[in-house]
Each structure stands twice: as structure tokens, then as C-alpha cells.
Amino acid sequence: MNRKRWISVVAGLFVILNICLVMFDDEGKIDRLSYVSEWDELFQTDLFEHLKKDGVLDYAAEYHMYFDERSGRFGEFLVEEGSQIQQGDPLYTYEVRNFAETRRALEQKVQQLREEISSVETALRTIESAPVNSETLSIMFPDETGAMEVPQGSAEADMLKAQFIAEQEKELGQLQAKLGAVEAEMSAVNAQEAEVTVMSPYNGRIINRSVALDNPLLTIGGEGLLTKGILTEEERAMVEADMDVEVHVTEQQKVLDGSFLELSKDPAAVALEEESRYPFTVNFETEETDENEGDTEEYDKTEQHGETETGQDELETTEEKEQELLPGYHAQLYITLNEALDTLVANKNWLQGESIWVMTTTGTLKPEIVDRGLEMNELVQITGDVENGNWVAVEESTSFYPDSVFVTPFKAKRVQWSNAAEQVNWKEYIVTGLLSR
């Protein structure tokens, strides 16, 4: 009995002594092992911070057609609500009461349209011939309601210049179509035809027809769609006009790349006791994009670690998708507030506070302090003394020791057997083993 008691006491003292040696081993003379059961690899991918907003699709433009009763007596509509029309299609007819008076009114319209066309052409010539220098170019809008300041010699100048030219060319085409329609109407009046047919200067769809003959007589929804939405005061302070927008159309399960067409600086209404609301519109891009370009292996790894961003169908262009959409469809808008492209990331669960356990090539486990950056789903951007491809211990453990040797279980699925078989000269090792015996 005494012998057993002494054995127990000695064993207890031995355990306590070893614990004390480990605890007070400040110089690291005692080797420690860290057992790592789960590990993974740091990788690079794109991260985005999005503001999610509700939106609704609407016509990019609405045009109104008016009827002046002084021109004559209204005849009949030649289109129905919902009809798709093109420039030059007949819209309605009227009978002329006074040919001379109607002719004068049409001549005034022709003169006004020609002056507007001349103003737009002048603005186009000015911007197209403007030299690139360090000065700022000021261009007066054709309607003389304001001017556009274009900083020369910069990427911003090129973008604004291209945007201005595209807008003015579109405006020029619409004015020329209006002029053609009015000139056709005036030709019928000059020929003193009993019934005059009014042609459409626009492409689009008839969305309203006034049966009571109130003005506007016809409302035409122009070609193309845009998305409308509302921002709160807090959100308006976060959003800038040059931010990218993804439009996820709920009904069609499609994703369209877009950009802000208008981001209002003025609230829809001002009230002391109510939060201000800021309207915005988003235009769809017309160029085809393919989100499946790039490294397939990296894409698969990103999906594995939690990125669930929806991609576009690589077989369809944005224009084809837009043709399938209808006004009134609801959408989810993802406004890109911040982005980190091709950045080093880790899963959030891999971090132990502000550090991560790196498995070095020398077989030791080393804690590295990292700074957190952008976060998306389960991924977090990290910066520090870590690199792409570093292996890290991913489990949460209190038994890891700095600079200790780590051991891992054998996982057959992680071994690339095909590569191992190709790289190892098995015959050489077999012969060497036989000779050594």
C-alpha cells in the first residue's frame, strides 16, 4: 500500500515538474509540437462593397405629341395604345380649315427646328475640333440654358467629350426627324390635300392615347430602358456619380452592367419632419461583358469560400437582354461603393483576432499580424507579411505555439498522385534500396 502511494506521489511530481518546465521555458529549450488538423491556402480575388437598393424599370425617354385645334379638325388615330412605331409611321390625321394660317404655323416650326439643328451642329463642331491643352473648354448648350466645362488633356476630358458628342448626335437625329415630319405635313398643306397625315418623329411604343383629344394627344415611350430608384440621406452621402451599378432584374433573373445617368442633388421634397429622398436613374451599358473570363481555378476557389455574386450569361449581349425587358419590371441594384481587385484574401474564420497562423516551408508554425480590409460574404482582404499561396492553419486552437514544429494528419485527397507519379523516378529508388541491403 505504501509502495503504491509512493509511486502515485512520484508520478504526480513528475507531471508537475514537466508542466513547470514547459511553463517557465522562456528560452525555448524544450521542443513543442503544434497539431494542425485543418489547413488551407491564401489566394487572390476581387472583393466589392455594395449598397443594395430596390429599383424599377422605366422608359429611358417619353415624348409627347400635341394637336393644335387651329390647324383644323381632328380626323382619326392611326395607332393603338401599345403599338410599336418607327420614325415616319403615320400617327393621326386632321382636316385643314385655313390653309394659309396652317402653312404659316408650319413654316414657323420649320424655321425653329432648323435653328435648333444649326445650334447642335455648331456645338458638335466646337467640341470635335477643340485642341487638347491645359485650359478648360466651355461649351454652351444648344438651348442656351447653360454651359459644360470640359477640362482638357485628361481622361475625364475624353470621357466627357465622348459623352457630350453622343448626346448631341442623338439630339441632332431627333431634330432632323422632327423636321422631316413637319416638312411632310407642310407638303400636304401646300398641295391643299383635304386630309393631312401627321408622321412620327420618334421610335418607340404608344403608351397613352387621349381619346378626349386633350393634350398631349399621344405619349410615346422611347426606345431603351433605364432603372429608377430612391436614396435616403445617409445613402446619398455615400454614393458618387461615377460608381458602377449592377442591375439584377427579378423577373428575368438577369444581371446588367450599368452606370448613373442622373444622381439628384436635390430631394424629391423638403419637409422638416420627414427624411429627404433623393431620386436617381441608372442607364444600362450597351457593351457585352463576360464575367467568366479569367482563371477557372481561382473562380472555383472563390465560390468555395463564400463568394456568391451572380454572373451574366456569356451567350447574350446586353442589348439582346434589354429587348426582353419591359417597363415596370422590378430590380435589385448593387451600387459598388468600394472595390479591391486581385487582392489577397482569407476566410474570416481563419483569423485569430488580428493574426493568422502561417505554416512555413521549414515546417514551423508562425503567427503573422495582418490588417483587415474590405469584407465580402465570408472573405476578408488582408495585408501584412503574408503572400498569395501561403498555407495557414484554419481551425481555432489554443494549443498552437509560435515557431513550433507542426504536424498534420495524412490526407490522401490533397496528394496529386498523377503529378507525383510523373515526377518521381521509382526505378532509381528501388535499385538504391536493393543495393543498400
Contacts in CASP RR format, 6 or more apart in sequence:
PFRMAT RR
TARGET T0000
AUTHOR 0000-0000-0000
METHOD contacts of the structure
MODEL  1
MNRKRWISVVAGLFVILNICLVMFDDEGKIDRLSYVSEWDELFQTDLFEH
LKKDGVLDYAAEYHMYFDERSGRFGEFLVEEGSQIQQGDPLYTYEVRNFA
ETRRALEQKVQQLREEISSVETALRTIESAPVNSETLSIMFPDETGAMEV
PQGSAEADMLKAQFIAEQEKELGQLQAKLGAVEAEMSAVNAQEAEVTVMS
PYNGRIINRSVALDNPLLTIGGEGLLTKGILTEEERAMVEADMDVEVHVT
EQQKVLDGSFLELSKDPAAVALEEESRYPFTVNFETEETDENEGDTEEYD
KTEQHGETETGQDELETTEEKEQELLPGYHAQLYITLNEALDTLVANKNW
LQGESIWVMTTTGTLKPEIVDRGLEMNELVQITGDVENGNWVAVEESTSF
YPDSVFVTPFKAKRVQWSNAAEQVNWKEYIVTGLLSR
21 30 0 8 1.000
22 30 0 8 1.000
22 32 0 8 1.000
31 404 0 8 1.000
31 405 0 8 1.000
32 401 0 8 1.000
32 404 0 8 1.000
32 405 0 8 1.000
33 404 0 8 1.000
33 405 0 8 1.000
33 406 0 8 1.000
33 407 0 8 1.000
34 365 0 8 1.000
34 393 0 8 1.000
34 397 0 8 1.000
34 399 0 8 1.000
34 400 0 8 1.000
34 401 0 8 1.000
34 404 0 8 1.000
34 405 0 8 1.000
34 406 0 8 1.000
34 407 0 8 1.000
35 399 0 8 1.000
35 406 0 8 1.000
35 407 0 8 1.000
35 408 0 8 1.000
36 357 0 8 1.000
36 359 0 8 1.000
36 365 0 8 1.000
36 393 0 8 1.000
36 395 0 8 1.000
36 400 0 8 1.000
36 406 0 8 1.000
36 407 0 8 1.000
36 408 0 8 1.000
37 395 0 8 1.000
37 408 0 8 1.000
37 409 0 8 1.000
38 393 0 8 1.000
38 394 0 8 1.000
38 395 0 8 1.000
39 359 0 8 1.000
39 391 0 8 1.000
39 392 0 8 1.000
39 393 0 8 1.000
39 394 0 8 1.000
39 408 0 8 1.000
40 347 0 8 1.000
40 350 0 8 1.000
40 391 0 8 1.000
40 392 0 8 1.000
40 394 0 8 1.000
41 389 0 8 1.000
41 390 0 8 1.000
41 391 0 8 1.000
41 392 0 8 1.000
42 344 0 8 1.000
42 345 0 8 1.000
42 346 0 8 1.000
42 382 0 8 1.000
42 386 0 8 1.000
42 387 0 8 1.000
42 388 0 8 1.000
42 389 0 8 1.000
42 390 0 8 1.000
42 391 0 8 1.000
42 392 0 8 1.000
43 298 0 8 1.000
43 301 0 8 1.000
43 302 0 8 1.000
43 344 0 8 1.000
43 345 0 8 1.000
43 388 0 8 1.000
43 389 0 8 1.000
44 298 0 8 1.000
44 342 0 8 1.000
44 343 0 8 1.000
44 344 0 8 1.000
44 345 0 8 1.000
44 388 0 8 1.000
45 298 0 8 1.000
45 301 0 8 1.000
45 302 0 8 1.000
45 307 0 8 1.000
45 342 0 8 1.000
45 343 0 8 1.000
45 345 0 8 1.000
45 379 0 8 1.000
46 339 0 8 1.000
46 340 0 8 1.000
46 341 0 8 1.000
46 342 0 8 1.000
46 343 0 8 1.000
47 339 0 8 1.000
47 340 0 8 1.000
47 343 0 8 1.000
47 345 0 8 1.000
47 374 0 8 1.000
47 375 0 8 1.000
47 376 0 8 1.000
47 379 0 8 1.000
47 381 0 8 1.000
48 309 0 8 1.000
48 336 0 8 1.000
48 338 0 8 1.000
48 339 0 8 1.000
48 340 0 8 1.000
48 374 0 8 1.000
48 376 0 8 1.000
49 336 0 8 1.000
49 337 0 8 1.000
49 338 0 8 1.000
49 339 0 8 1.000
49 374 0 8 1.000
49 375 0 8 1.000
49 376 0 8 1.000
50 246 0 8 1.000
50 334 0 8 1.000
50 335 0 8 1.000
50 336 0 8 1.000
50 337 0 8 1.000
51 235 0 8 1.000
51 238 0 8 1.000
51 239 0 8 1.000
51 334 0 8 1.000
51 335 0 8 1.000
51 337 0 8 1.000
52 332 0 8 1.000
52 333 0 8 1.000
52 334 0 8 1.000
52 335 0 8 1.000
53 229 0 8 1.000
53 230 0 8 1.000
53 231 0 8 1.000
53 235 0 8 1.000
53 332 0 8 1.000
53 333 0 8 1.000
53 335 0 8 1.000
54 229 0 8 1.000
54 330 0 8 1.000
54 331 0 8 1.000
54 332 0 8 1.000
54 333 0 8 1.000
55 227 0 8 1.000
55 228 0 8 1.000
55 229 0 8 1.000
55 330 0 8 1.000
55 331 0 8 1.000
55 332 0 8 1.000
55 333 0 8 1.000
56 227 0 8 1.000
56 228 0 8 1.000
56 229 0 8 1.000
56 328 0 8 1.000
56 329 0 8 1.000
56 330 0 8 1.000
56 331 0 8 1.000
57 225 0 8 1.000
57 226 0 8 1.000
57 227 0 8 1.000
57 228 0 8 1.000
57 249 0 8 1.000
57 325 0 8 1.000
57 326 0 8 1.000
57 327 0 8 1.000
57 328 0 8 1.000
57 329 0 8 1.000
57 330 0 8 1.000
57 331 0 8 1.000
58 225 0 8 1.000
58 226 0 8 1.000
58 227 0 8 1.000
58 228 0 8 1.000
58 327 0 8 1.000
58 328 0 8 1.000
59 207 0 8 1.000
59 221 0 8 1.000
59 222 0 8 1.000
59 224 0 8 1.000
59 225 0 8 1.000
59 226 0 8 1.000
59 327 0 8 1.000
60 222 0 8 1.000
60 223 0 8 1.000
60 224 0 8 1.000
60 225 0 8 1.000
60 226 0 8 1.000
60 283 0 8 1.000
61 221 0 8 1.000
61 222 0 8 1.000
62 207 0 8 1.000
62 219 0 8 1.000
62 220 0 8 1.000
62 221 0 8 1.000
62 222 0 8 1.000
63 201 0 8 1.000
63 202 0 8 1.000
63 219 0 8 1.000
63 220 0 8 1.000
63 221 0 8 1.000
63 222 0 8 1.000
64 215 0 8 1.000
64 216 0 8 1.000
64 218 0 8 1.000
64 219 0 8 1.000
64 220 0 8 1.000
65 91 0 8 1.000
65 198 0 8 1.000
65 200 0 8 1.000
65 216 0 8 1.000
65 217 0 8 1.000
65 218 0 8 1.000
65 219 0 8 1.000
65 220 0 8 1.000
66 215 0 8 1.000
66 216 0 8 1.000
66 217 0 8 1.000
67 74 0 8 1.000
67 92 0 8 1.000
67 94 0 8 1.000
67 213 0 8 1.000
67 215 0 8 1.000
67 217 0 8 1.000
68 105 0 8 1.000
70 97 0 8 1.000
70 101 0 8 1.000
70 102 0 8 1.000
70 105 0 8 1.000
71 94 0 8 1.000
71 96 0 8 1.000
71 97 0 8 1.000
71 102 0 8 1.000
71 105 0 8 1.000
72 94 0 8 1.000
72 95 0 8 1.000
72 96 0 8 1.000
72 97 0 8 1.000
72 98 0 8 1.000
72 102 0 8 1.000
73 94 0 8 1.000
73 95 0 8 1.000
73 97 0 8 1.000
74 92 0 8 1.000
74 93 0 8 1.000
74 94 0 8 1.000
74 213 0 8 1.000
75 92 0 8 1.000
75 93 0 8 1.000
75 94 0 8 1.000
75 95 0 8 1.000
75 195 0 8 1.000
76 92 0 8 1.000
76 93 0 8 1.000
77 91 0 8 1.000
77 92 0 8 1.000
77 209 0 8 1.000
78 90 0 8 1.000
78 91 0 8 1.000
78 92 0 8 1.000
78 93 0 8 1.000
78 197 0 8 1.000
79 85 0 8 1.000
79 89 0 8 1.000
79 90 0 8 1.000
79 91 0 8 1.000
79 92 0 8 1.000
79 206 0 8 1.000
79 209 0 8 1.000
79 218 0 8 1.000
80 206 0 8 1.000
80 209 0 8 1.000
81 206 0 8 1.000
81 207 0 8 1.000
81 208 0 8 1.000
81 209 0 8 1.000
82 205 0 8 1.000
82 206 0 8 1.000
82 207 0 8 1.000
83 205 0 8 1.000
83 206 0 8 1.000
84 204 0 8 1.000
84 205 0 8 1.000
85 91 0 8 1.000
85 200 0 8 1.000
85 202 0 8 1.000
85 203 0 8 1.000
85 204 0 8 1.000
85 205 0 8 1.000
85 206 0 8 1.000
85 220 0 8 1.000
86 200 0 8 1.000
86 203 0 8 1.000
86 204 0 8 1.000
87 177 0 8 1.000
87 181 0 8 1.000
87 199 0 8 1.000
87 200 0 8 1.000
87 201 0 8 1.000
87 202 0 8 1.000
87 203 0 8 1.000
88 177 0 8 1.000
88 181 0 8 1.000
88 184 0 8 1.000
88 199 0 8 1.000
88 200 0 8 1.000
88 201 0 8 1.000
89 199 0 8 1.000
89 200 0 8 1.000
90 197 0 8 1.000
90 198 0 8 1.000
90 199 0 8 1.000
90 200 0 8 1.000
91 197 0 8 1.000
91 198 0 8 1.000
91 199 0 8 1.000
91 200 0 8 1.000
91 218 0 8 1.000
92 197 0 8 1.000
92 198 0 8 1.000
92 217 0 8 1.000
92 218 0 8 1.000
93 195 0 8 1.000
93 196 0 8 1.000
93 197 0 8 1.000
93 198 0 8 1.000
94 195 0 8 1.000
94 196 0 8 1.000
94 198 0 8 1.000
95 194 0 8 1.000
95 195 0 8 1.000
95 196 0 8 1.000
96 102 0 8 1.000
96 189 0 8 1.000
96 192 0 8 1.000
96 193 0 8 1.000
96 194 0 8 1.000
96 196 0 8 1.000
99 189 0 8 1.000
99 192 0 8 1.000
102 189 0 8 1.000
103 186 0 8 1.000
103 189 0 8 1.000
103 190 0 8 1.000
106 182 0 8 1.000
106 185 0 8 1.000
106 186 0 8 1.000
106 189 0 8 1.000
107 186 0 8 1.000
109 182 0 8 1.000
110 179 0 8 1.000
110 182 0 8 1.000
110 183 0 8 1.000
110 186 0 8 1.000
113 175 0 8 1.000
113 178 0 8 1.000
113 179 0 8 1.000
113 182 0 8 1.000
114 179 0 8 1.000
116 142 0 8 1.000
116 143 0 8 1.000
116 175 0 8 1.000
117 172 0 8 1.000
117 175 0 8 1.000
117 176 0 8 1.000
117 179 0 8 1.000
119 142 0 8 1.000
119 143 0 8 1.000
119 144 0 8 1.000
120 142 0 8 1.000
120 168 0 8 1.000
120 171 0 8 1.000
120 172 0 8 1.000
120 175 0 8 1.000
121 172 0 8 1.000
122 142 0 8 1.000
123 139 0 8 1.000
123 140 0 8 1.000
123 141 0 8 1.000
123 142 0 8 1.000
123 168 0 8 1.000
124 165 0 8 1.000
124 168 0 8 1.000
124 169 0 8 1.000
124 172 0 8 1.000
126 139 0 8 1.000
127 137 0 8 1.000
127 139 0 8 1.000
127 150 0 8 1.000
127 161 0 8 1.000
127 164 0 8 1.000
127 165 0 8 1.000
127 168 0 8 1.000
128 165 0 8 1.000
130 137 0 8 1.000
130 150 0 8 1.000
130 152 0 8 1.000
130 161 0 8 1.000
131 152 0 8 1.000
132 152 0 8 1.000
132 153 0 8 1.000
132 157 0 8 1.000
133 152 0 8 1.000
133 153 0 8 1.000
134 152 0 8 1.000
134 153 0 8 1.000
135 152 0 8 1.000
136 149 0 8 1.000
136 150 0 8 1.000
136 151 0 8 1.000
136 152 0 8 1.000
137 149 0 8 1.000
137 150 0 8 1.000
137 152 0 8 1.000
138 147 0 8 1.000
138 148 0 8 1.000
138 149 0 8 1.000
138 150 0 8 1.000
139 147 0 8 1.000
139 148 0 8 1.000
139 150 0 8 1.000
139 164 0 8 1.000
140 146 0 8 1.000
140 147 0 8 1.000
141 147 0 8 1.000
141 148 0 8 1.000
142 168 0 8 1.000
142 171 0 8 1.000
148 160 0 8 1.000
148 164 0 8 1.000
150 157 0 8 1.000
150 160 0 8 1.000
150 161 0 8 1.000
150 164 0 8 1.000
151 157 0 8 1.000
151 160 0 8 1.000
174 201 0 8 1.000
174 202 0 8 1.000
177 201 0 8 1.000
177 202 0 8 1.000
178 201 0 8 1.000
180 199 0 8 1.000
180 201 0 8 1.000
181 198 0 8 1.000
181 199 0 8 1.000
181 200 0 8 1.000
181 201 0 8 1.000
184 199 0 8 1.000
185 196 0 8 1.000
185 197 0 8 1.000
185 198 0 8 1.000
185 199 0 8 1.000
188 196 0 8 1.000
188 197 0 8 1.000
189 196 0 8 1.000
200 220 0 8 1.000
202 220 0 8 1.000
202 221 0 8 1.000
202 222 0 8 1.000
203 222 0 8 1.000
203 223 0 8 1.000
204 220 0 8 1.000
204 221 0 8 1.000
204 222 0 8 1.000
204 223 0 8 1.000
205 220 0 8 1.000
205 221 0 8 1.000
205 222 0 8 1.000
206 218 0 8 1.000
206 219 0 8 1.000
206 220 0 8 1.000
206 221 0 8 1.000
207 219 0 8 1.000
207 220 0 8 1.000
207 221 0 8 1.000
208 216 0 8 1.000
208 218 0 8 1.000
208 219 0 8 1.000
209 217 0 8 1.000
209 218 0 8 1.000
209 219 0 8 1.000
210 216 0 8 1.000
210 217 0 8 1.000
210 218 0 8 1.000
224 284 0 8 1.000
224 322 0 8 1.000
225 284 0 8 1.000
225 322 0 8 1.000
225 325 0 8 1.000
225 327 0 8 1.000
226 261 0 8 1.000
226 281 0 8 1.000
226 282 0 8 1.000
226 283 0 8 1.000
226 284 0 8 1.000
227 247 0 8 1.000
227 281 0 8 1.000
227 282 0 8 1.000
227 284 0 8 1.000
227 331 0 8 1.000
227 333 0 8 1.000
228 279 0 8 1.000
228 280 0 8 1.000
228 281 0 8 1.000
228 282 0 8 1.000
229 279 0 8 1.000
229 280 0 8 1.000
229 281 0 8 1.000
229 282 0 8 1.000
229 333 0 8 1.000
230 268 0 8 1.000
230 277 0 8 1.000
230 278 0 8 1.000
230 279 0 8 1.000
230 280 0 8 1.000
231 239 0 8 1.000
231 277 0 8 1.000
231 278 0 8 1.000
231 279 0 8 1.000
231 280 0 8 1.000
232 275 0 8 1.000
232 276 0 8 1.000
232 277 0 8 1.000
232 278 0 8 1.000
233 275 0 8 1.000
233 276 0 8 1.000
233 278 0 8 1.000
235 278 0 8 1.000
236 276 0 8 1.000
236 278 0 8 1.000
238 337 0 8 1.000
239 263 0 8 1.000
239 280 0 8 1.000
239 335 0 8 1.000
239 337 0 8 1.000
240 263 0 8 1.000
241 260 0 8 1.000
241 263 0 8 1.000
242 259 0 8 1.000
242 260 0 8 1.000
243 259 0 8 1.000
243 260 0 8 1.000
243 335 0 8 1.000
243 336 0 8 1.000
243 337 0 8 1.000
244 257 0 8 1.000
244 258 0 8 1.000
244 259 0 8 1.000
244 335 0 8 1.000
244 336 0 8 1.000
245 257 0 8 1.000
245 258 0 8 1.000
245 259 0 8 1.000
245 260 0 8 1.000
245 282 0 8 1.000
245 333 0 8 1.000
245 334 0 8 1.000
245 335 0 8 1.000
245 336 0 8 1.000
246 255 0 8 1.000
246 256 0 8 1.000
246 257 0 8 1.000
246 258 0 8 1.000
246 333 0 8 1.000
246 334 0 8 1.000
246 336 0 8 1.000
247 255 0 8 1.000
247 256 0 8 1.000
247 257 0 8 1.000
247 258 0 8 1.000
247 282 0 8 1.000
247 284 0 8 1.000
247 331 0 8 1.000
247 332 0 8 1.000
247 333 0 8 1.000
248 254 0 8 1.000
248 255 0 8 1.000
248 310 0 8 1.000
248 331 0 8 1.000
248 332 0 8 1.000
248 333 0 8 1.000
248 334 0 8 1.000
249 255 0 8 1.000
249 256 0 8 1.000
249 325 0 8 1.000
249 329 0 8 1.000
249 330 0 8 1.000
249 331 0 8 1.000
250 329 0 8 1.000
250 330 0 8 1.000
250 331 0 8 1.000
250 332 0 8 1.000
251 329 0 8 1.000
251 330 0 8 1.000
252 321 0 8 1.000
252 324 0 8 1.000
252 325 0 8 1.000
252 329 0 8 1.000
254 312 0 8 1.000
254 313 0 8 1.000
254 321 0 8 1.000
254 324 0 8 1.000
254 325 0 8 1.000
255 310 0 8 1.000
255 311 0 8 1.000
255 312 0 8 1.000
256 284 0 8 1.000
256 285 0 8 1.000
256 312 0 8 1.000
256 318 0 8 1.000
256 321 0 8 1.000
256 322 0 8 1.000
257 284 0 8 1.000
257 285 0 8 1.000
257 289 0 8 1.000
257 312 0 8 1.000
257 318 0 8 1.000
258 282 0 8 1.000
258 283 0 8 1.000
258 284 0 8 1.000
258 285 0 8 1.000
259 282 0 8 1.000
259 283 0 8 1.000
259 285 0 8 1.000
260 280 0 8 1.000
260 281 0 8 1.000
260 282 0 8 1.000
260 283 0 8 1.000
261 281 0 8 1.000
261 282 0 8 1.000
261 283 0 8 1.000
262 279 0 8 1.000
262 280 0 8 1.000
262 281 0 8 1.000
263 278 0 8 1.000
263 280 0 8 1.000
264 278 0 8 1.000
264 279 0 8 1.000
264 280 0 8 1.000
265 278 0 8 1.000
266 278 0 8 1.000
267 276 0 8 1.000
267 277 0 8 1.000
267 278 0 8 1.000
268 276 0 8 1.000
268 277 0 8 1.000
268 278 0 8 1.000
268 279 0 8 1.000
269 276 0 8 1.000
269 277 0 8 1.000
270 276 0 8 1.000
282 333 0 8 1.000
284 318 0 8 1.000
284 322 0 8 1.000
285 318 0 8 1.000
286 318 0 8 1.000
286 319 0 8 1.000
287 318 0 8 1.000
288 316 0 8 1.000
288 317 0 8 1.000
288 318 0 8 1.000
289 312 0 8 1.000
289 318 0 8 1.000
290 312 0 8 1.000
290 314 0 8 1.000
291 311 0 8 1.000
291 312 0 8 1.000
291 314 0 8 1.000
292 299 0 8 1.000
292 311 0 8 1.000
292 314 0 8 1.000
302 379 0 8 1.000
305 345 0 8 1.000
305 347 0 8 1.000
305 378 0 8 1.000
305 379 0 8 1.000
306 377 0 8 1.000
306 378 0 8 1.000
306 379 0 8 1.000
307 376 0 8 1.000
307 377 0 8 1.000
307 379 0 8 1.000
308 377 0 8 1.000
313 321 0 8 1.000
338 374 0 8 1.000
339 374 0 8 1.000
340 373 0 8 1.000
340 374 0 8 1.000
340 381 0 8 1.000
343 374 0 8 1.000
343 381 0 8 1.000
344 381 0 8 1.000
344 382 0 8 1.000
344 383 0 8 1.000
344 386 0 8 1.000
344 387 0 8 1.000
344 388 0 8 1.000
345 379 0 8 1.000
345 380 0 8 1.000
345 381 0 8 1.000
345 382 0 8 1.000
346 356 0 8 1.000
346 370 0 8 1.000
346 379 0 8 1.000
346 380 0 8 1.000
346 382 0 8 1.000
346 392 0 8 1.000
347 378 0 8 1.000
347 379 0 8 1.000
347 380 0 8 1.000
347 394 0 8 1.000
348 375 0 8 1.000
348 378 0 8 1.000
348 379 0 8 1.000
348 380 0 8 1.000
349 378 0 8 1.000
349 394 0 8 1.000
349 396 0 8 1.000
350 356 0 8 1.000
350 392 0 8 1.000
350 393 0 8 1.000
350 394 0 8 1.000
351 370 0 8 1.000
351 372 0 8 1.000
351 380 0 8 1.000
351 382 0 8 1.000
352 367 0 8 1.000
352 396 0 8 1.000
354 369 0 8 1.000
354 370 0 8 1.000
354 371 0 8 1.000
354 372 0 8 1.000
355 367 0 8 1.000
355 368 0 8 1.000
355 369 0 8 1.000
355 370 0 8 1.000
356 367 0 8 1.000
356 368 0 8 1.000
356 370 0 8 1.000
356 382 0 8 1.000
356 386 0 8 1.000
356 392 0 8 1.000
357 365 0 8 1.000
357 366 0 8 1.000
357 367 0 8 1.000
357 368 0 8 1.000
357 392 0 8 1.000
357 393 0 8 1.000
357 400 0 8 1.000
358 365 0 8 1.000
358 366 0 8 1.000
358 367 0 8 1.000
358 368 0 8 1.000
358 386 0 8 1.000
358 390 0 8 1.000
358 391 0 8 1.000
358 392 0 8 1.000
359 365 0 8 1.000
359 390 0 8 1.000
359 391 0 8 1.000
359 392 0 8 1.000
359 393 0 8 1.000
359 406 0 8 1.000
360 366 0 8 1.000
363 405 0 8 1.000
363 406 0 8 1.000
364 403 0 8 1.000
364 404 0 8 1.000
364 405 0 8 1.000
364 406 0 8 1.000
365 393 0 8 1.000
365 400 0 8 1.000
365 401 0 8 1.000
365 402 0 8 1.000
365 403 0 8 1.000
365 404 0 8 1.000
365 405 0 8 1.000
365 406 0 8 1.000
366 402 0 8 1.000
366 403 0 8 1.000
367 400 0 8 1.000
367 402 0 8 1.000
368 384 0 8 1.000
368 385 0 8 1.000
368 386 0 8 1.000
369 384 0 8 1.000
369 385 0 8 1.000
370 382 0 8 1.000
370 383 0 8 1.000
370 384 0 8 1.000
370 386 0 8 1.000
371 382 0 8 1.000
371 383 0 8 1.000
371 384 0 8 1.000
372 380 0 8 1.000
372 381 0 8 1.000
372 382 0 8 1.000
373 380 0 8 1.000
373 381 0 8 1.000
373 382 0 8 1.000
373 383 0 8 1.000
374 380 0 8 1.000
374 381 0 8 1.000
375 381 0 8 1.000
386 392 0 8 1.000
393 400 0 8 1.000
393 406 0 8 1.000
END
